[in-house]
Amino acid sequence: MNMKRISVLRFLFLVLALTLLAACEGGNTNTNIINNSFPVVVFSDVHFNPFYDTSLFPALVAADAGEWEQPF
């Protein structure tokens, strides 16, 4: 690389770095924040346990996936 190209790349890097720093100024410092929080009940990660009912597991193994409504 020649020196002129290196100088141009350094200048572009400097402009990019300054642009990113200016964009990350810290956000709005407005103290009039409205609290929009409210309680929420979350019910997640419920998993089927085929070993809970010991008769269910062999019935599911013996049946096709399309026939799984019957054991349930």
N, C-alpha and C positions, 0 to 999 in steps of 0.2 A: 504494500500500500504506500502510496506517496503521502507526503506531509500534508498536502492540501485536503486530501480525502480524510485523513485522520482528524484534521481540524474541524471539518464539516461534521463528522460523526460525533466529536466531542461537543460541538455546539448543539446538535440535535438532542444528544443525551441530556445536556444541561437544560434545554427548553422543556423536554419531557419531564425531567425531575422537578423543575419548578412548577410546571402545570399540575403534576400530581400533588405536590405539597400545598398548592393553593386550593386544590379541590378538597383536600382533607383538613380544612381549617378548624374543624371541631364542631361544626353544626350550629344550630340555632340556640342562642342562650336566652330565649324567651322564658320568663318565669311564670307566665300565665298558662300553665299546663292543666288541661282538663283530665281528670281521672275517669277513664272509661272502663275500669275493671269491674268485673262481676264474677260471682262464683259459678263454676262449671263442674258438673259431674262427668268424669270420663270413665268409660268402661271399655277397656281394650285388652288385647293379647289373651283372649279366651281361646283355649285350644281344646280340641276333642281328644279325649284320652280313651283309646279303644280297650284298655285293660281295666277300666273302672267296672264295667259289667263283663264278667268272664264269659258269658254266653255270646256276647256281641262280636268279639274278635274272630272266632271261628266262622261265624255266619258271614262276616264281611269278607274273609279270605275265600270262602267257598263261592260267593256270589260275584258276578260281574259288577263293574262300577255303575252300570246303568240300572242294576237291580238293588242298589243300596238303600233305596227308600223303604223297602220292605222290612229289613231288620230294625230300622229306626222307628 
